[in-house]
Amino acid sequence: MRLRALIVALLAATMLGGLVPSASADTVSPKSASALRFLSYNICGGNDELITPCGTAAQRDAVKVRVDLVKRHVTEWDADVLFLQEVCKSQYDELLKVLAPLGYSGTFTTMIPVPVPSTGDLCKSNSEPAFDKEHPWGNAVLAKGPVTVLTPLDLTVGGEKAGTTWKSSCVQVALQGRTTRACSVHLYSYNDAIRIEQAKKLAGLVKPWIDADTPVVLGGDFNAQHWAQRDGTWYTDPRLSPLTSLLDPFYTHSGGTGQFLETDETDAQRFTPECQALNPPVGQCRSGANTVLRDSDPLTESKYDYIFVSEKHFKNVIADAMPRESLSDHYPYRGAATWKHCNNTADGKADLLRRGADGNLYRHFGGRQDKLLQSLYCKVGAGWNADWSTMRQLARAGDVDGDGAEDLYAIDSTGALRFFPGDRTETFFRWPRTVATGYGTVEQLAVSADMNGDGTRDLVTLLADGTLQRRAIQSDGTVSSPVAISGDVSWKDYNAILTPGDLTGDGVPDLLARTPAGDLYLYQTTAGATLQPRVKIAWGWNAYDSVSAPGDVDGDGKADLLARDTAGNVYFYAGLGTLNGTVALADRFKSGWGFPAGDTLF
């Protein structure tokens, strides 16, 4: 944001007295927010007569303090994409060095080059000898994973002041598996008419991407000043800046002609009578948290910063501005969303869960008529990167607590048994709680349907000494004391234990066990949880480095299996619902590929 013309400030001063900065209306927590995370931050990185100084004189173009600040916000929020404005190239370079080990890459786009036309001291850090040379000033975008740097979008429309090139940094990135384009935006600040034309041009430049079914995210400082006009009306309330006609090319409603959702447009506590008067869709309004504080302005707080996501591809948007840091007049602005294809529809068809090498959990949807796993997948849960990566064992539990959503169990690195309640939204699982300790010797974990007729599911554990146990699961996720499960051979003879449900159609859940040699055995269970003698139903399963029993994948009412080979191919084995001699599974069908060997499938 640049200094506005004095006449505009004087006009605003005559229309409204000083305002107290508003408190945050909601809290967007990393523990509960949607899985796709975005962070936009105008860090006020330069020191120029045209730019309002931020922080102390020593901090105004400092590098290290800004790098530390931005890294903290990125890691706390677990941002998938970071949009930066008013950033010096020296600050970007150092930030990239500290974020690259966390998997980030990105690009910087120059808006004011070296030498600086105005003062020659825009990005020269006088307090840090390592950065005492002048550097370019501009905007940047960083994202998790490797990026393809796109040609910056030139937003110049004519009439802009000389010395600054108005361009937007853009990258293409596989955002949680889906190719997405993300651009950091900083619109012109000196003139309403020019700024409005730049907004129209930006929307027009990204429209072909959306029309080609490529998701688009725009984040940055749109300079949506609250004294701008709409239909001849001057807005003097700083809460109303989202209503300005500048943003019409992006919003899909309330006078908007665009293709985007703004991540904070769903916060009902921010809705104003003015935005509701425009008859927006239910649950949406052109409103949101203020993102800038200008102590020198008569209207001190407003919403200049926005994160727009293409409405065709995203949903469940949520956002909030974090408390202001002294280094910038803008607040860090967090936004989140889920993919529109991530539908937690409870369709009765089992999906495949995958813990990636990145420590995240993903859901691959089943149920297609062609038996293929859907190519698009969804990140599961919220804010649990460190937790998922440290879980030694994971097991799907069905609906333990009766809320209509699937739950999970896991054993963490300390040996604690943790229960993840299901969530009926596209988050899928909520923040976990510890329900027991002392599970450090468990080598395999599974959950079976009711094995002994007591009306509860059973937690099945295989210990390091070869002991197989079951524990009745209570509706709050806690478990009872263990009961040993006896088989006709030692459980040490097996390297995989599965609880697929009822494979044989007798109404009682079964148990599968695989030997290191690749033989797959079926144990039928009596109503008293006694196992009948094993039956070999398959062989050669040592070709698979992962086998899982997710449930009914194809929706025919029968339990199925999935197995991955060392080449990353996933095969579907349809359950027949009966045991015909030694046959309980149909022939395999290749239903997926490209599943890395280091990922856990269940």
Secondary structure, DSSP 4 states (H G I P E B T S, - for coil): -PPPPHHHHHHHHHH----PPPPPS----TTTS-SEEEEEEE------TTS---SSTTTTT-SHHHHHHHHHHHHHHT-SEEEEEEEEHHHHHHHHHHHGGGTEEEEEEEEE-SSPSS-S-SS--TT-GGG-S---EEEEEEEES-EEEPPPEE---S-PPTT---EEEEEEEEETTEEEEEEEEE---S-HHHHHHHHHHHHHHHHHHHHTT--EEEEEE----TT-EETTEEP-SGGGGGGSGGGTTTBSSTT--SSEEETTTT-GGG--HHHHTT-PPTT--S-----EE-TTSSS-EE--EEEEEETTTEEEEEEEEPPPPTT-SBPPEEEEEEETT------S---EEEE-TTS-EEEE----TT-PPPS-EEEESSS-HHHHHH-SEEEEEESSSSSSS-EEEEE-TTS-EEEE-B-SSTT-B---EEEE---TTEEEEEEES-SSSSSS-EEEEEETTS-EEEEEBPTTS-B---EE---SS-GGG-SEEEEEE-SSSSSS-EEEEE-TT--EEEE-B-TTSPBPPPEEEE--GGGEEEEEEEE-SSSSSS-EEEEEETTS-EEEE-EEEEEETTEEEPPPEEEE----TTSEE-
